[in-house]
């Protein structure tokens, strides 16, 4: 397609109404034309990718996974002139849906910088995009719930216009036990803790090492909480109390920054009256959820969940865990890591521990990586699968290491003649038992060692989940299977049964 024809086609799209010809020409110049065969998936759910597309020809379906059932379901279709994938650019979150080509297509692929440049130069487009973000966020979240899938399209759109998109900060109480029930909540992003006050017979469950508020209950004047569940993106809560107009039987608290879709009590009741099958489905699920008999019953399980929350483990996208009951202390994981990464290990056996479970000192690939903020050369990046890594542009300034809240980035020497990396005394001290903290990292500069030896520079290193290899080195070479990479949101919601 010729450049002029492409510019004219995009200018006619309702979404780009108000954008200047110059702005659209700049957008097209920086974009790429791509051909997509039928059946190909162009966007994977859960991927980190800062790219959006304009459909020029063909058709696509958008699929989401219901967190309760694990089933994929189509939530909308897209055709020529429509934009797809822009939500992740705006939010910075991983892809919330899968997009599959159903009819051979041509697309204009647009990078994050080019897309944001157009938005910043065109207030009308920005306002339209903000409204679309709200509408799609609400509608997409509602459609992702399996039990709501029977609601007809027009009714679902009408509901989406009446519900709210709320953002709660870490630690915010969404509602408390005993409150009047006023809404149903669906988690669009983040994690929520569901808990209730512990009774007298449950006092044996609490040892309080992981929550300062519990160290001295008499001074804190705070009731001990019995944790019922941790809920993540795609799960919902608050429906039980709405049945029969009861007060809240539990407290919901944001463990991280949380985006919530809030359906008010009035709108919720209208849905139940209009769709009896939705009401029966929700009641059946509500009867099974958060029951003590099937969830957390022991001191170990309660303490494990408090430990997970106190160390912000749920904010990670991937962590290494080491089962000390299986580990034979051969250090093969550390040696293998060093061999695969120019002689410098990215993992040590220091870290945070609960009973037999150790989270080694190794990058957690956080959902919102603060280490990426302010890199002067843009050397720290995130790929589509979520791995955060350094490129060769790193100058060893130490900014990322200072920003890492867990001390999981180290600064090492590298020879300026390309001889590779050299382990510093600080890195060696890890293996010897002395932990390196973010405060230990120093800014790098070119220097000449005593005696006129070769100039040495520094660079940052951290675990990149062996993204350049076909296996995770430490896990693959552990003789007992003691170490593995897990998604905390899935692994630790087994309610602490991994600890012994």
ABEGO torsion letter per residue (X at the ends): XBAAAAAAAAAABAAABGBBAAAAAAAAAABBBBBBBBGBBABBBGBBBBBBBBBABEBBBBBBBBAAAGBBBBABBBBBGBBBGAAAAAAGBBBABBBBBABBBBBBBBBAAAAAAAAAABAAAAAAAAAAAAAAAAAAAAAABAAAAABBAAAAAAAAAABBBBBBBBGBBABBBGBBBABBBBBABEBBBBBBBBBAAAAAABAGAABAAAABAAAAGBBBBBBABBBBBGBBBGAAAABGGBBBABBBBBABBBBBBBBBAAAAAAAAAABAAAAAAAAAAAAABGBAAABBABAAAAAAAAAAAAAGAAABABBBBBBAAABAGAGAAAAAAAAABGGBBABBABEBBBEABBBBBBBAGBABBAAABGBAAGABBBBAAGBBBBBAABAGAGAAAAABAAGABBBBBBBAAGAEBBBBAAAAAAAAGBBBBAAABBBBBBBBBBGGBBBBBBBBBBBAGGAABABBAAAAABAAGABBBBBAAAAAAAGGAABX
